[in-house]
Amino acid sequence: ILKKGFFKTSSTNFYRDYIGVDDLFSIITRIINMDLSNSCFDICSKKIISKKEIINYFEKKYQLKVKYTDNDEINNKFYYSTNYKLFKLIKFKPKFSSMDTIKKESEKILKNLSV
């Protein structure tokens, strides 16, 4: 983005989940306060996101140029948790979607890099 070059990627779409710092902090705090700190849990954001949605965002917001290839190296097109057991246990609902997190964090990163 900063160099205005092309981003090369396969045309294969996939889905991921990116949890935001604020939600992560809230979850960790609740786990510690409920004395569940020696346990293992899956966590997730409010909503997953596709690669296509991410690319569309960066094309519109930052004029990202994309070159699609036929190279498909994605083994798992759907890689995210659907286990909401922890959220029921700690009575928590994520506030931020994967897109919210990508927007917020990419703005911070790009702002710091362009200074």
Backbone atoms as SQL, in Angstrom:
CREATE TABLE atoms (id INTEGER PRIMARY KEY, chain TEXT, resi INTEGER, resn TEXT, atom TEXT, x REAL, y REAL, z REAL);
INSERT INTO atoms VALUES
  (1, 'A', 1, 'ILE', 'N', 0.835, -1.196, 0.000),
  (2, 'A', 1, 'ILE', 'CA', 0.000, 0.000, 0.000),
  (3, 'A', 1, 'ILE', 'C', 0.876, 1.255, 0.000),
  (4, 'A', 2, 'LEU', 'N', 1.876, 1.262, 0.858),
  (5, 'A', 2, 'LEU', 'CA', 2.744, 2.444, 0.929),
  (6, 'A', 2, 'LEU', 'C', 3.571, 2.619, -0.335),
  (7, 'A', 3, 'LYS', 'N', 3.977, 1.504, -0.944),
  (8, 'A', 3, 'LYS', 'CA', 4.806, 1.565, -2.150),
  (9, 'A', 3, 'LYS', 'C', 3.972, 1.632, -3.421),
  (10, 'A', 4, 'LYS', 'N', 2.661, 1.550, -3.281),
  (11, 'A', 4, 'LYS', 'CA', 1.719, 1.623, -4.416),
  (12, 'A', 4, 'LYS', 'C', 1.938, 0.503, -5.430),
  (13, 'A', 5, 'GLY', 'N', 2.502, -0.611, -4.981),
  (14, 'A', 5, 'GLY', 'CA', 2.720, -1.755, -5.862),
  (15, 'A', 5, 'GLY', 'C', 1.499, -2.657, -5.909),
  (16, 'A', 6, 'PHE', 'N', 1.641, -3.785, -6.576),
  (17, 'A', 6, 'PHE', 'CA', 0.560, -4.743, -6.700),
  (18, 'A', 6, 'PHE', 'C', 0.614, -5.755, -5.555),
  (19, 'A', 7, 'PHE', 'N', -0.552, -6.137, -5.094),
  (20, 'A', 7, 'PHE', 'CA', -0.689, -7.219, -4.127),
  (21, 'A', 7, 'PHE', 'C', -1.062, -8.464, -4.921),
  (22, 'A', 8, 'LYS', 'N', -0.223, -9.484, -4.863),
  (23, 'A', 8, 'LYS', 'CA', -0.477, -10.715, -5.608),
  (24, 'A', 8, 'LYS', 'C', -1.114, -11.748, -4.687),
  (25, 'A', 9, 'THR', 'N', -2.192, -12.354, -5.164),
  (26, 'A', 9, 'THR', 'CA', -2.901, -13.365, -4.387),
  (27, 'A', 9, 'THR', 'C', -3.641, -14.304, -5.326),
  (28, 'A', 10, 'SER', 'N', -3.970, -15.470, -4.826),
  (29, 'A', 10, 'SER', 'CA', -4.758, -16.401, -5.643),
  (30, 'A', 10, 'SER', 'C', -6.195, -15.896, -5.712),
  (31, 'A', 11, 'SER', 'N', -6.929, -16.376, -6.676),
  (32, 'A', 11, 'SER', 'CA', -8.330, -15.971, -6.803),
  (33, 'A', 11, 'SER', 'C', -9.233, -16.734, -5.836),
  (34, 'A', 12, 'THR', 'N', -8.674, -17.670, -5.089),
  (35, 'A', 12, 'THR', 'CA', -9.455, -18.455, -4.137),
  (36, 'A', 12, 'THR', 'C', -9.881, -17.606, -2.955),
  (37, 'A', 13, 'ASN', 'N', -11.155, -17.654, -2.640),
  (38, 'A', 13, 'ASN', 'CA', -11.676, -16.945, -1.479),
  (39, 'A', 13, 'ASN', 'C', -11.596, -17.864, -0.263),
  (40, 'A', 14, 'PHE', 'N', -11.360, -17.294, 0.904),
  (41, 'A', 14, 'PHE', 'CA', -11.388, -18.071, 2.138),
  (42, 'A', 14, 'PHE', 'C', -11.916, -17.198, 3.259),
  (43, 'A', 15, 'TYR', 'N', -12.202, -17.826, 4.396),
  (44, 'A', 15, 'TYR', 'CA', -12.826, -17.143, 5.523),
  (45, 'A', 15, 'TYR', 'C', -11.986, -17.314, 6.777),
  (46, 'A', 16, 'ARG', 'N', -11.821, -16.208, 7.506),
  (47, 'A', 16, 'ARG', 'CA', -11.041, -16.215, 8.743),
  (48, 'A', 16, 'ARG', 'C', -11.734, -15.349, 9.783),
  (49, 'A', 17, 'ASP', 'N', -11.173, -15.373, 10.977),
  (50, 'A', 17, 'ASP', 'CA', -11.710, -14.586, 12.079),
  (51, 'A', 17, 'ASP', 'C', -10.565, -13.849, 12.755),
  (52, 'A', 18, 'TYR', 'N', -10.725, -12.552, 12.931),
  (53, 'A', 18, 'TYR', 'CA', -9.700, -11.725, 13.561),
  (54, 'A', 18, 'TYR', 'C', -10.324, -11.004, 14.744),
  (55, 'A', 19, 'ILE', 'N', -9.876, -11.344, 15.933),
  (56, 'A', 19, 'ILE', 'CA', -10.442, -10.740, 17.138),
  (57, 'A', 19, 'ILE', 'C', -9.696, -9.458, 17.472),
  (58, 'A', 20, 'GLY', 'N', -10.436, -8.473, 17.912),
  (59, 'A', 20, 'GLY', 'CA', -9.854, -7.181, 18.242),
  (60, 'A', 20, 'GLY', 'C', -9.229, -7.160, 19.624),
  (61, 'A', 21, 'VAL', 'N', -8.331, -6.225, 19.823),
  (62, 'A', 21, 'VAL', 'CA', -7.604, -6.088, 21.086),
  (63, 'A', 21, 'VAL', 'C', -8.566, -5.832, 22.243),
  (64, 'A', 22, 'ASP', 'N', -9.559, -4.977, 22.043),
  (65, 'A', 22, 'ASP', 'CA', -10.490, -4.650, 23.124),
  (66, 'A', 22, 'ASP', 'C', -11.302, -5.869, 23.556),
  (67, 'A', 23, 'ASP', 'N', -11.821, -6.622, 22.582),
  (68, 'A', 23, 'ASP', 'CA', -12.562, -7.836, 22.922),
  (69, 'A', 23, 'ASP', 'C', -11.650, -8.862, 23.584),
  (70, 'A', 24, 'LEU', 'N', -10.450, -9.019, 23.068),
  (71, 'A', 24, 'LEU', 'CA', -9.502, -9.974, 23.640),
  (72, 'A', 24, 'LEU', 'C', -9.189, -9.622, 25.094),
  (73, 'A', 25, 'PHE', 'N', -8.954, -8.344, 25.347),
  (74, 'A', 25, 'PHE', 'CA', -8.676, -7.894, 26.716),
  (75, 'A', 25, 'PHE', 'C', -9.859, -8.192, 27.639),
  (76, 'A', 26, 'SER', 'N', -11.070, -7.930, 27.171),
  (77, 'A', 26, 'SER', 'CA', -12.264, -8.200, 27.976),
  (78, 'A', 26, 'SER', 'C', -12.409, -9.685, 28.296),
  (79, 'A', 27, 'ILE', 'N', -12.137, -10.513, 27.313),
  (80, 'A', 27, 'ILE', 'CA', -12.235, -11.960, 27.511),
  (81, 'A', 27, 'ILE', 'C', -11.196, -12.433, 28.526),
  (82, 'A', 28, 'ILE', 'N', -9.958, -11.994, 28.361),
  (83, 'A', 28, 'ILE', 'CA', -8.892, -12.410, 29.281),
  (84, 'A', 28, 'ILE', 'C', -9.200, -11.951, 30.700),
  (85, 'A', 29, 'THR', 'N', -9.673, -10.732, 30.848),
  (86, 'A', 29, 'THR', 'CA', -10.021, -10.206, 32.169),
  (87, 'A', 29, 'THR', 'C', -11.114, -11.043, 32.817),
  (88, 'A', 30, 'ARG', 'N', -12.138, -11.392, 32.060),
  (89, 'A', 30, 'ARG', 'CA', -13.216, -12.222, 32.610),
  (90, 'A', 30, 'ARG', 'C', -12.727, -13.615, 32.984),
  (91, 'A', 31, 'ILE', 'N', -11.865, -14.185, 32.164),
  (92, 'A', 31, 'ILE', 'CA', -11.322, -15.515, 32.459),
  (93, 'A', 31, 'ILE', 'C', -10.529, -15.478, 33.771),
  (94, 'A', 32, 'ILE', 'N', -9.708, -14.469, 33.936),
  (95, 'A', 32, 'ILE', 'CA', -8.913, -14.338, 35.164),
  (96, 'A', 32, 'ILE', 'C', -9.829, -14.132, 36.368),
  (97, 'A', 33, 'ASN', 'N', -10.805, -13.247, 36.241),
  (98, 'A', 33, 'ASN', 'CA', -11.704, -12.953, 37.358),
  (99, 'A', 33, 'ASN', 'C', -12.587, -14.139, 37.743),
  (100, 'A', 34, 'MET', 'N', -12.843, -15.028, 36.812),
  (101, 'A', 34, 'MET', 'CA', -13.670, -16.205, 37.107),
  (102, 'A', 34, 'MET', 'C', -12.810, -17.415, 37.463),
  (103, 'A', 35, 'ASP', 'N', -11.512, -17.201, 37.614),
  (104, 'A', 35, 'ASP', 'CA', -10.570, -18.255, 37.970),
  (105, 'A', 35, 'ASP', 'C', -10.608, -19.420, 36.978),
  (106, 'A', 36, 'LEU', 'N', -10.648, -19.088, 35.709),
  (107, 'A', 36, 'LEU', 'CA', -10.616, -20.088, 34.635),
  (108, 'A', 36, 'LEU', 'C', -9.284, -20.039, 33.898),
  (109, 'A', 37, 'SER', 'N', -8.286, -19.443, 34.525),
  (110, 'A', 37, 'SER', 'CA', -7.042, -19.143, 33.830),
  (111, 'A', 37, 'SER', 'C', -6.183, -20.353, 33.484),
  (112, 'A', 38, 'ASN', 'N', -6.490, -21.514, 33.968),
  (113, 'A', 38, 'ASN', 'CA', -5.724, -22.702, 33.606),
  (114, 'A', 38, 'ASN', 'C', -6.543, -23.592, 32.668),
  (115, 'A', 39, 'SER', 'N', -7.304, -22.954, 31.816),
  (116, 'A', 39, 'SER', 'CA', -8.190, -23.666, 30.897),
  (117, 'A', 39, 'SER', 'C', -7.860, -23.280, 29.462),
  (118, 'A', 40, 'CYS', 'N', -8.436, -24.007, 28.534),
  (119, 'A', 40, 'CYS', 'CA', -8.207, -23.746, 27.122),
  (120, 'A', 40, 'CYS', 'C', -9.560, -23.480, 26.449),
  (121, 'A', 41, 'PHE', 'N', -9.659, -22.360, 25.723),
  (122, 'A', 41, 'PHE', 'CA', -10.912, -21.983, 25.085),
  (123, 'A', 41, 'PHE', 'C', -10.666, -21.460, 23.674),
  (124, 'A', 42, 'ASP', 'N', -11.633, -21.665, 22.812),
  (125, 'A', 42, 'ASP', 'CA', -11.645, -21.013, 21.510),
  (126, 'A', 42, 'ASP', 'C', -12.319, -19.660, 21.681),
  (127, 'A', 43, 'ILE', 'N', -11.808, -18.664, 20.982),
  (128, 'A', 43, 'ILE', 'CA', -12.439, -17.348, 21.018),
  (129, 'A', 43, 'ILE', 'C', -12.667, -16.872, 19.590),
  (130, 'A', 44, 'CYS', 'N', -13.558, -15.905, 19.440),
  (131, 'A', 44, 'CYS', 'CA', -13.859, -15.404, 18.102),
  (132, 'A', 44, 'CYS', 'C', -14.382, -13.979, 18.180),
  (133, 'A', 45, 'SER', 'N', -14.463, -13.361, 17.030),
  (134, 'A', 45, 'SER', 'CA', -14.994, -12.005, 16.928),
  (135, 'A', 45, 'SER', 'C', -16.509, -12.063, 16.766),
  (136, 'A', 46, 'LYS', 'N', -17.088, -10.922, 16.551),
  (137, 'A', 46, 'LYS', 'CA', -18.530, -10.831, 16.337),
  (138, 'A', 46, 'LYS', 'C', -18.950, -11.440, 15.001),
  (139, 'A', 47, 'LYS', 'N', -18.034, -11.364, 14.000),
  (140, 'A', 47, 'LYS', 'CA', -18.359, -11.872, 12.670),
  (141, 'A', 47, 'LYS', 'C', -17.081, -12.179, 11.897),
  (142, 'A', 48, 'ILE', 'N', -17.073, -13.317, 11.211),
  (143, 'A', 48, 'ILE', 'CA', -15.929, -13.698, 10.377),
  (144, 'A', 48, 'ILE', 'C', -15.868, -12.799, 9.142),
  (145, 'A', 49, 'ILE', 'N', -14.804, -12.993, 8.364),
  (146, 'A', 49, 'ILE', 'CA', -14.629, -12.181, 7.160),
  (147, 'A', 49, 'ILE', 'C', -13.999, -13.031, 6.058),
  (148, 'A', 50, 'SER', 'N', -14.319, -12.685, 4.831),
  (149, 'A', 50, 'SER', 'CA', -13.726, -13.383, 3.685),
  (150, 'A', 50, 'SER', 'C', -12.542, -12.583, 3.156),
  (151, 'A', 51, 'LYS', 'N', -11.660, -13.273, 2.457),
  (152, 'A', 51, 'LYS', 'CA', -10.531, -12.598, 1.821),
  (153, 'A', 51, 'LYS', 'C', -11.043, -11.544, 0.839),
  (154, 'A', 52, 'LYS', 'N', -12.102, -11.883, 0.142),
  (155, 'A', 52, 'LYS', 'CA', -12.670, -10.943, -0.835),
  (156, 'A', 52, 'LYS', 'C', -13.128, -9.644, -0.167),
  (157, 'A', 53, 'GLU', 'N', -13.744, -9.743, 1.000),
  (158, 'A', 53, 'GLU', 'CA', -14.179, -8.544, 1.720),
  (159, 'A', 53, 'GLU', 'C', -12.987, -7.685, 2.138),
  (160, 'A', 54, 'ILE', 'N', -11.919, -8.346, 2.586),
  (161, 'A', 54, 'ILE', 'CA', -10.716, -7.613, 3.001),
  (162, 'A', 54, 'ILE', 'C', -10.100, -6.888, 1.809),
  (163, 'A', 55, 'ILE', 'N', -9.961, -7.591, 0.706),
  (164, 'A', 55, 'ILE', 'CA', -9.381, -6.979, -0.493),
  (165, 'A', 55, 'ILE', 'C', -10.245, -5.821, -0.981),
  (166, 'A', 56, 'ASN', 'N', -11.551, -6.004, -1.008),
  (167, 'A', 56, 'ASN', 'CA', -12.452, -4.925, -1.430),
  (168, 'A', 56, 'ASN', 'C', -12.281, -3.682, -0.557),
  (169, 'A', 57, 'TYR', 'N', -12.150, -3.896, 0.745),
  (170, 'A', 57, 'TYR', 'CA', -11.948, -2.769, 1.656),
  (171, 'A', 57, 'TYR', 'C', -10.665, -2.011, 1.306),
  (172, 'A', 58, 'PHE', 'N', -9.562, -2.755, 1.140),
  (173, 'A', 58, 'PHE', 'CA', -8.281, -2.103, 0.856),
  (174, 'A', 58, 'PHE', 'C', -8.249, -1.476, -0.539),
  (175, 'A', 59, 'GLU', 'N', -8.971, -2.039, -1.478),
  (176, 'A', 59, 'GLU', 'CA', -9.051, -1.423, -2.814),
  (177, 'A', 59, 'GLU', 'C', -9.764, -0.077, -2.739),
  (178, 'A', 60, 'LYS', 'N', -10.862, -0.037, -1.983),
  (179, 'A', 60, 'LYS', 'CA', -11.643, 1.205, -1.888),
  (180, 'A', 60, 'LYS', 'C', -10.976, 2.240, -0.991),
  (181, 'A', 61, 'LYS', 'N', -10.481, 1.831, 0.154),
  (182, 'A', 61, 'LYS', 'CA', -9.926, 2.765, 1.139),
  (183, 'A', 61, 'LYS', 'C', -8.527, 3.258, 0.760),
  (184, 'A', 62, 'TYR', 'N', -7.687, 2.342, 0.239),
  (185, 'A', 62, 'TYR', 'CA', -6.282, 2.685, 0.003),
  (186, 'A', 62, 'TYR', 'C', -5.842, 2.516, -1.449),
  (187, 'A', 63, 'GLN', 'N', -6.796, 2.331, -2.346),
  (188, 'A', 63, 'GLN', 'CA', -6.514, 2.151, -3.780),
  (189, 'A', 63, 'GLN', 'C', -5.523, 1.001, -4.024),
  (190, 'A', 64, 'LEU', 'N', -5.671, -0.069, -3.255),
  (191, 'A', 64, 'LEU', 'CA', -4.830, -1.251, -3.426),
  (192, 'A', 64, 'LEU', 'C', -5.023, -1.825, -4.822),
  (193, 'A', 65, 'LYS', 'N', -3.908, -2.159, -5.474),
  (194, 'A', 65, 'LYS', 'CA', -3.955, -2.798, -6.791),
  (195, 'A', 65, 'LYS', 'C', -3.697, -4.288, -6.584),
  (196, 'A', 66, 'VAL', 'N', -4.556, -5.122, -7.159),
  (197, 'A', 66, 'VAL', 'CA', -4.477, -6.564, -6.929),
  (198, 'A', 66, 'VAL', 'C', -4.250, -7.299, -8.240),
  (199, 'A', 67, 'LYS', 'N', -3.331, -8.252, -8.217),
  (200, 'A', 67, 'LYS', 'CA', -3.128, -9.178, -9.338),
  (201, 'A', 67, 'LYS', 'C', -3.485, -10.564, -8.829),
  (202, 'A', 68, 'TYR', 'N', -4.439, -11.179, -9.501),
  (203, 'A', 68, 'TYR', 'CA', -4.866, -12.521, -9.110),
  (204, 'A', 68, 'TYR', 'C', -4.087, -13.571, -9.895),
  (205, 'A', 69, 'THR', 'N', -3.710, -14.627, -9.202),
  (206, 'A', 69, 'THR', 'CA', -2.979, -15.734, -9.819),
  (207, 'A', 69, 'THR', 'C', -3.834, -16.993, -9.749),
  (208, 'A', 70, 'ASP', 'N', -3.415, -18.006, -10.458),
  (209, 'A', 70, 'ASP', 'CA', -4.109, -19.297, -10.402),
  (210, 'A', 70, 'ASP', 'C', -3.507, -20.201, -9.342),
  (211, 'A', 71, 'ASN', 'N', -2.534, -19.709, -8.631),
  (212, 'A', 71, 'ASN', 'CA', -1.854, -20.497, -7.617),
  (213, 'A', 71, 'ASN', 'C', -2.757, -20.629, -6.394),
  (214, 'A', 72, 'ASP', 'N', -3.302, -21.812, -6.169),
  (215, 'A', 72, 'ASP', 'CA', -4.220, -22.047, -5.056),
  (216, 'A', 72, 'ASP', 'C', -3.541, -22.929, -4.023),
  (217, 'A', 73, 'GLU', 'N', -3.019, -22.306, -2.980),
  (218, 'A', 73, 'GLU', 'CA', -2.329, -23.052, -1.938),
  (219, 'A', 73, 'GLU', 'C', -3.128, -23.087, -0.638),
  (220, 'A', 74, 'ILE', 'N', -4.393, -22.761, -0.677),
  (221, 'A', 74, 'ILE', 'CA', -5.219, -22.731, 0.528),
  (222, 'A', 74, 'ILE', 'C', -5.736, -24.128, 0.824),
  (223, 'A', 75, 'ASN', 'N', -5.332, -24.654, 1.962),
  (224, 'A', 75, 'ASN', 'CA', -5.785, -25.988, 2.360),
  (225, 'A', 75, 'ASN', 'C', -7.127, -25.953, 3.090),
  (226, 'A', 76, 'ASN', 'N', -7.350, -24.894, 3.833),
  (227, 'A', 76, 'ASN', 'CA', -8.571, -24.808, 4.622),
  (228, 'A', 76, 'ASN', 'C', -9.256, -23.469, 4.333),
  (229, 'A', 77, 'LYS', 'N', -10.300, -23.505, 3.551),
  (230, 'A', 77, 'LYS', 'CA', -10.991, -22.266, 3.176),
  (231, 'A', 77, 'LYS', 'C', -11.835, -21.706, 4.315),
  (232, 'A', 78, 'PHE', 'N', -12.191, -22.547, 5.257),
  (233, 'A', 78, 'PHE', 'CA', -12.999, -22.126, 6.400),
  (234, 'A', 78, 'PHE', 'C', -12.220, -22.437, 7.676),
  (235, 'A', 79, 'TYR', 'N', -11.459, -21.455, 8.160),
  (236, 'A', 79, 'TYR', 'CA', -10.605, -21.679, 9.316),
  (237, 'A', 79, 'TYR', 'C', -10.925, -20.649, 10.395),
  (238, 'A', 80, 'TYR', 'N', -11.851, -21.016, 11.254),
  (239, 'A', 80, 'TYR', 'CA', -12.243, -20.166, 12.373),
  (240, 'A', 80, 'TYR', 'C', -13.065, -21.020, 13.334),
  (241, 'A', 81, 'SER', 'N', -13.187, -20.546, 14.544),
  (242, 'A', 81, 'SER', 'CA', -13.909, -21.299, 15.565),
  (243, 'A', 81, 'SER', 'C', -15.402, -20.990, 15.514),
  (244, 'A', 82, 'THR', 'N', -16.190, -22.012, 15.759),
  (245, 'A', 82, 'THR', 'CA', -17.644, -21.827, 15.915),
  (246, 'A', 82, 'THR', 'C', -18.071, -22.332, 17.297),
  (247, 'A', 83, 'ASN', 'N', -17.102, -22.450, 18.194),
  (248, 'A', 83, 'ASN', 'CA', -17.372, -22.919, 19.545),
  (249, 'A', 83, 'ASN', 'C', -17.584, -21.703, 20.446),
  (250, 'A', 84, 'TYR', 'N', -18.819, -21.521, 20.886),
  (251, 'A', 84, 'TYR', 'CA', -19.161, -20.352, 21.697),
  (252, 'A', 84, 'TYR', 'C', -19.326, -20.706, 23.170),
  (253, 'A', 85, 'LYS', 'N', -18.789, -21.850, 23.583),
  (254, 'A', 85, 'LYS', 'CA', -18.922, -22.327, 24.959),
  (255, 'A', 85, 'LYS', 'C', -18.387, -21.310, 25.967),
  (256, 'A', 86, 'LEU', 'N', -17.233, -20.750, 25.686),
  (257, 'A', 86, 'LEU', 'CA', -16.636, -19.778, 26.603),
  (258, 'A', 86, 'LEU', 'C', -17.537, -18.564, 26.787),
  (259, 'A', 87, 'PHE', 'N', -18.080, -18.055, 25.701),
  (260, 'A', 87, 'PHE', 'CA', -18.904, -16.846, 25.783),
  (261, 'A', 87, 'PHE', 'C', -20.131, -17.061, 26.654),
  (262, 'A', 88, 'LYS', 'N', -20.707, -18.246, 26.589),
  (263, 'A', 88, 'LYS', 'CA', -21.843, -18.566, 27.462),
  (264, 'A', 88, 'LYS', 'C', -21.388, -18.642, 28.910),
  (265, 'A', 89, 'LEU', 'N', -20.236, -19.251, 29.116),
  (266, 'A', 89, 'LEU', 'CA', -19.704, -19.435, 30.465),
  (267, 'A', 89, 'LEU', 'C', -19.391, -18.100, 31.131),
  (268, 'A', 90, 'ILE', 'N', -18.787, -17.184, 30.403),
  (269, 'A', 90, 'ILE', 'CA', -18.393, -15.891, 30.993),
  (270, 'A', 90, 'ILE', 'C', -19.395, -14.779, 30.677),
  (271, 'A', 91, 'LYS', 'N', -20.491, -15.139, 30.031),
  (272, 'A', 91, 'LYS', 'CA', -21.558, -14.178, 29.685),
  (273, 'A', 91, 'LYS', 'C', -20.987, -12.979, 28.927),
  (274, 'A', 92, 'PHE', 'N', -20.417, -13.280, 27.771),
  (275, 'A', 92, 'PHE', 'CA', -19.762, -12.257, 26.963),
  (276, 'A', 92, 'PHE', 'C', -20.199, -12.363, 25.515),
  (277, 'A', 93, 'LYS', 'N', -20.404, -11.219, 24.889),
  (278, 'A', 93, 'LYS', 'CA', -20.650, -11.147, 23.451),
  (279, 'A', 93, 'LYS', 'C', -19.612, -10.218, 22.845),
  (280, 'A', 94, 'PRO', 'N', -18.903, -10.677, 21.815),
  (281, 'A', 94, 'PRO', 'CA', -17.929, -9.786, 21.170),
  (282, 'A', 94, 'PRO', 'C', -18.602, -8.530, 20.633),
  (283, 'A', 95, 'LYS', 'N', -17.920, -7.417, 20.762),
  (284, 'A', 95, 'LYS', 'CA', -18.451, -6.138, 20.283),
  (285, 'A', 95, 'LYS', 'C', -17.999, -5.829, 18.865),
  (286, 'A', 96, 'PHE', 'N', -16.880, -6.434, 18.456),
  (287, 'A', 96, 'PHE', 'CA', -16.272, -6.050, 17.191),
  (288, 'A', 96, 'PHE', 'C', -16.172, -7.218, 16.225),
  (289, 'A', 97, 'SER', 'N', -16.445, -6.936, 14.960),
  (290, 'A', 97, 'SER', 'CA', -16.328, -7.940, 13.895),
  (291, 'A', 97, 'SER', 'C', -14.879, -7.987, 13.406),
  (292, 'A', 98, 'SER', 'N', -14.589, -8.975, 12.595),
  (293, 'A', 98, 'SER', 'CA', -13.262, -9.060, 11.980),
  (294, 'A', 98, 'SER', 'C', -12.982, -7.811, 11.144),
  (295, 'A', 99, 'MET', 'N', -13.977, -7.331, 10.433),
  (296, 'A', 99, 'MET', 'CA', -13.793, -6.116, 9.622),
  (297, 'A', 99, 'MET', 'C', -13.495, -4.911, 10.504),
  (298, 'A', 100, 'ASP', 'N', -14.192, -4.791, 11.630),
  (299, 'A', 100, 'ASP', 'CA', -13.903, -3.692, 12.556),
  (300, 'A', 100, 'ASP', 'C', -12.432, -3.712, 12.969),
  (301, 'A', 101, 'THR', 'N', -11.949, -4.892, 13.294),
  (302, 'A', 101, 'THR', 'CA', -10.559, -5.049, 13.737),
  (303, 'A', 101, 'THR', 'C', -9.581, -4.720, 12.621),
  (304, 'A', 102, 'ILE', 'N', -9.839, -5.213, 11.433),
  (305, 'A', 102, 'ILE', 'CA', -8.944, -4.952, 10.296),
  (306, 'A', 102, 'ILE', 'C', -8.890, -3.455, 9.988),
  (307, 'A', 103, 'LYS', 'N', -10.018, -2.798, 10.004),
  (308, 'A', 103, 'LYS', 'CA', -10.043, -1.352, 9.746),
  (309, 'A', 103, 'LYS', 'C', -9.235, -0.599, 10.799),
  (310, 'A', 104, 'LYS', 'N', -9.511, -0.880, 12.055),
  (311, 'A', 104, 'LYS', 'CA', -8.861, -0.160, 13.150),
  (312, 'A', 104, 'LYS', 'C', -7.355, -0.404, 13.174),
  (313, 'A', 105, 'GLU', 'N', -6.953, -1.653, 13.089),
  (314, 'A', 105, 'GLU', 'CA', -5.535, -1.984, 13.198),
  (315, 'A', 105, 'GLU', 'C', -4.748, -1.565, 11.955),
  (316, 'A', 106, 'SER', 'N', -5.335, -1.701, 10.773),
  (317, 'A', 106, 'SER', 'CA', -4.618, -1.289, 9.562),
  (318, 'A', 106, 'SER', 'C', -4.424, 0.227, 9.539),
  (319, 'A', 107, 'GLU', 'N', -5.398, 0.982, 10.016),
  (320, 'A', 107, 'GLU', 'CA', -5.243, 2.440, 10.076),
  (321, 'A', 107, 'GLU', 'C', -4.100, 2.821, 11.010),
  (322, 'A', 108, 'LYS', 'N', -4.034, 2.146, 12.166),
  (323, 'A', 108, 'LYS', 'CA', -2.944, 2.434, 13.118),
  (324, 'A', 108, 'LYS', 'C', -1.588, 2.076, 12.515),
  (325, 'A', 109, 'ILE', 'N', -1.494, 0.907, 11.923),
  (326, 'A', 109, 'ILE', 'CA', -0.231, 0.461, 11.334),
  (327, 'A', 109, 'ILE', 'C', 0.212, 1.400, 10.223),
  (328, 'A', 110, 'LEU', 'N', -0.675, 1.719, 9.316),
  (329, 'A', 110, 'LEU', 'CA', -0.308, 2.573, 8.175),
  (330, 'A', 110, 'LEU', 'C', 0.021, 3.991, 8.621),
  (331, 'A', 111, 'LYS', 'N', -0.666, 4.469, 9.622),
  (332, 'A', 111, 'LYS', 'CA', -0.373, 5.805, 10.139),
  (333, 'A', 111, 'LYS', 'C', 1.043, 5.838, 10.732),
  (334, 'A', 112, 'ASN', 'N', 1.401, 4.810, 11.494),
  (335, 'A', 112, 'ASN', 'CA', 2.727, 4.748, 12.097),
  (336, 'A', 112, 'ASN', 'C', 3.831, 4.563, 11.068),
  (337, 'A', 113, 'LEU', 'N', 3.547, 3.818, 9.998),
  (338, 'A', 113, 'LEU', 'CA', 4.558, 3.570, 8.965),
  (339, 'A', 113, 'LEU', 'C', 4.790, 4.790, 8.077),
  (340, 'A', 114, 'SER', 'N', 3.769, 5.619, 7.916),
  (341, 'A', 114, 'SER', 'CA', 3.887, 6.755, 7.006),
  (342, 'A', 114, 'SER', 'C', 4.455, 7.994, 7.673),
  (343, 'A', 115, 'VAL', 'N', 4.693, 7.927, 8.968),
  (344, 'A', 115, 'VAL', 'CA', 5.222, 9.083, 9.714),
  (345, 'A', 115, 'VAL', 'C', 6.700, 9.224, 9.472);
